[in-house]
Amino acid sequence: MSQLDKSKLKVAISCLCDVTYVTRFHRNVKTLKDIGLQVRCFSVKPRGTDNSRTFEGVLIDGWTRRFRHKIFGPLRQFEVVLRFLFAIIKYKPDILYAHNVPALLISYIATCLLGKGKRVLIYDAMELECARISSTYPLIPFWLRNFQKLFLEKTLTKKVDLVTSADYARTEFMKKRLGRNEILTCRNVPVFKEIKSKKLLRKHLKLPEDTFVFLYQGLIGTGRGIEQGIRSLKGLPDKIVFVVMGMSAERYIESLIQLAEAETVSKRVFFLPPVPSNELLEWTASADVVHSLIENACLSYYLAAPNKLYEAAMAGVPVIASCFPEMEAVLKKHSYGILVAPDSVDQIRNALLTLYKNDDSIIEKFRDNALSAARSELNWEMESRPLRKQIIEIISKIPQS
């Protein structure tokens, strides 16, 4: 199919969540645009924002759920399913790209209604949907929610042209669980960018130049080792501070503030709102070490390598990471951080102290290794090549009207 033909093809890329800070979603949009396709996004929008937004030249249609409380979970989902479905059908895409199980269900129904043989359906499993904690339906037991997702995922992936996963360990699990051998791994690595540290965190928080900054960035929630990060400060030099940057419910932030006060480290714990994704790496580069301590709260977490692990490499910052399969594989290969048991405050504390003392210039060695890994392998330009190739092969088979 020629470049001119590709430019006429329309893609509906959807995710039933707010995609403002979902960097994987943005990178996939970039890949689709680079191929030469017309891209339109469909997502849930934050309350108080416009229904339609533009991100890097791509229109994002979004809707706010009318039912606010999570007790109405099934009604909230049903409402969004209908609104997404009608909007996607109206758009009449040639390619439907789903980023979670609800979006996959909507996209599959849309392909059936629009003409199944004439559409391409792609599913990107950002999480292990059938093996993760969720608060979407608080009245439905955890095991039943995941069974429903597994049933849908296993049934629908048989109808999909391409399935992708974010981690090698998750890919192997999905192959067995879904009974599908062809699943492409495309990790959550950032787009390549040369970063110069601007001391943004120290300037913003008015910290002395010799402050040692331990940074958590991302969604602020349970199961992400933030409590252990706070507890680890106790007994360490006062120059070591913990900065928690990201989006969270106010109630949870209050609980973390109370924990810091109880541990008598409240003056060394700072909370910042999320920053735009195109600015994030500059903030990352102004830290001394990045927190990548996911807890073993569910299988999806255990098999994950979070964005921050790769963002730290691109920014040239060492990490303290959970000794789980995917993160362990990355750090053993590229050696830019220390692996610890995420539930061990003592191990986290010792790792921080090791990096703070910087014996044998370990910080500089880790920084050099991180930047080398980012340039040679851990960047989206390298990682997305197989994805780009497969998408081009698939769309070449779309019948021309």
Secondary structure as GFF3:
##gff-version 3
##sequence-region A 1 401
A	DSSP	alpha_helix	3	6	.	.	.	ID=ss1
A	DSSP	beta_strand	10	15	.	.	.	ID=ss2
A	DSSP	alpha_helix	23	35	.	.	.	ID=ss3
A	DSSP	beta_strand	38	44	.	.	.	ID=ss4
A	DSSP	beta_strand	52	55	.	.	.	ID=ss5
A	DSSP	beta_strand	58	63	.	.	.	ID=ss6
A	DSSP	three_ten_helix	70	72	.	.	.	ID=ss7
A	DSSP	alpha_helix	73	91	.	.	.	ID=ss8
A	DSSP	beta_strand	95	98	.	.	.	ID=ss9
A	DSSP	alpha_helix	101	114	.	.	.	ID=ss10
A	DSSP	three_ten_helix	116	118	.	.	.	ID=ss11
A	DSSP	beta_strand	120	125	.	.	.	ID=ss12
A	DSSP	three_ten_helix	129	131	.	.	.	ID=ss13
A	DSSP	alpha_helix	142	156	.	.	.	ID=ss14
A	DSSP	three_ten_helix	157	159	.	.	.	ID=ss15
A	DSSP	beta_strand	162	165	.	.	.	ID=ss16
A	DSSP	alpha_helix	168	178	.	.	.	ID=ss17
A	DSSP	beta_strand	184	185	.	.	.	ID=ss18
A	DSSP	alpha_helix	200	205	.	.	.	ID=ss19
A	DSSP	beta_strand	212	217	.	.	.	ID=ss20
A	DSSP	alpha_helix	226	232	.	.	.	ID=ss21
A	DSSP	beta_strand	240	245	.	.	.	ID=ss22
A	DSSP	alpha_helix	250	262	.	.	.	ID=ss23
A	DSSP	three_ten_helix	266	268	.	.	.	ID=ss24
A	DSSP	beta_strand	269	272	.	.	.	ID=ss25
A	DSSP	alpha_helix	280	285	.	.	.	ID=ss26
A	DSSP	beta_strand	289	292	.	.	.	ID=ss27
A	DSSP	alpha_helix	299	302	.	.	.	ID=ss28
A	DSSP	alpha_helix	307	315	.	.	.	ID=ss29
A	DSSP	beta_strand	319	322	.	.	.	ID=ss30
A	DSSP	alpha_helix	325	334	.	.	.	ID=ss31
A	DSSP	beta_strand	337	340	.	.	.	ID=ss32
A	DSSP	alpha_helix	345	357	.	.	.	ID=ss33
A	DSSP	three_ten_helix	359	361	.	.	.	ID=ss34
A	DSSP	alpha_helix	362	376	.	.	.	ID=ss35
A	DSSP	alpha_helix	380	383	.	.	.	ID=ss36
A	DSSP	alpha_helix	385	395	.	.	.	ID=ss37
###
